[in-house]
C-alpha cells in the first residue's frame, strides 16, 4: 500500500491491541508512535488513520518528543555547570 500524506493532524492517538517484539514498557510504547519500532499486531492510529498508512515525514514532523534522560549543561568551557543555587561551584565541588 502507498503511504498517504494526511495533511495537518489533530492528534487523536489510539492504540488498539498493539503488540511488538520488545518489552511493553512506557518507553517502548512511546517509541512505537514515531515508528522507532515496528508493531507486530494491532493498530496505532492518529486521527483514525493507521500510522503505517502515513508518510513517515508527516508522522514524525507532527510529533514532539521529550527525552526522559536528565542532562547537565556545561558552561565556561566545561568547568562549571548551570546551578540556580551556587553558579560558582565546579563539577568537582558538587
N, C-alpha and C positions, 0 to 999 in steps of 0.2 A: 504494500500500500504506500502511496506517496504521502509524504508529510505535508501537513496543512499549516498555513500561516493564519491563525485565528484572529488576528487584529489585537486590539488592546484588551487585556484580560481584567476582569473584576476581582478575581482572587478567591472564588469559592472553591476550596480544596476538599476533595473527598477521597478517602482510602477505602476500597471495598475488597474484602477478602484477600488482602495483599500478602504474598509470600516472597521470600528471597533466599538466596543460598547462604547468607551470612546470618549473624545473630539478629535479634529483633529488639535491640536497644534503641534509645532515643536518637542517638547519633545516626544509626543505620536507617531508621525510619525517616529522619530528616534528609539523609543523603539520597534516598530514593526519589524524592521530588525533582531535583535538578538532573536526574539520570546519572548520578555518580556510580550507582549500582543498578543492575538490571533486575526487574521484578520477575519472579518465576511463576507467579499465579496472581490472579485478581487484576484490579484496575486502580490506578491513581488518576483521578480526573480533576481538571481545573475548569471551572465554569461549564461542567458537563462534558468536556472533551477529554478523552483519554490522552495522557501526556505522550504516549507512543505515536499518536497521530499528529502531533505538533512538530514544527521545526524546532530543533534544539536551540537555535538562535533566539526565537521568540520566547521559549520557555525560560531559558536562563537569563535573558535580559529583563524578564518580568519579575524575577525573584531578588530579594535582598537576603544575604546570608550574614549572620553574626556568629563569629567563632566563639567557642566555649573556652578556649585557652586564654590565660591571662599573660600579658606581655608587659615587660618593663621597658620604657623608652629611655635610652641613654642620652645624656646631654654632655656638653663640654668635652667632646672627643671621647666619650665613654667613661670619664672619671666620676661622673655623678649621674644620678637618675632623678626623675621627677618626683618630688615629695612635697606635699602640701604642709607637712609638719615642720620639716627641717631641711630645706633645699641645699644646705652647705655640707651635708653628710655624704661621704663617698660610699661606694658599694661595700667596701671593707668595714665601714662603721656600722652598717646595718646588721 
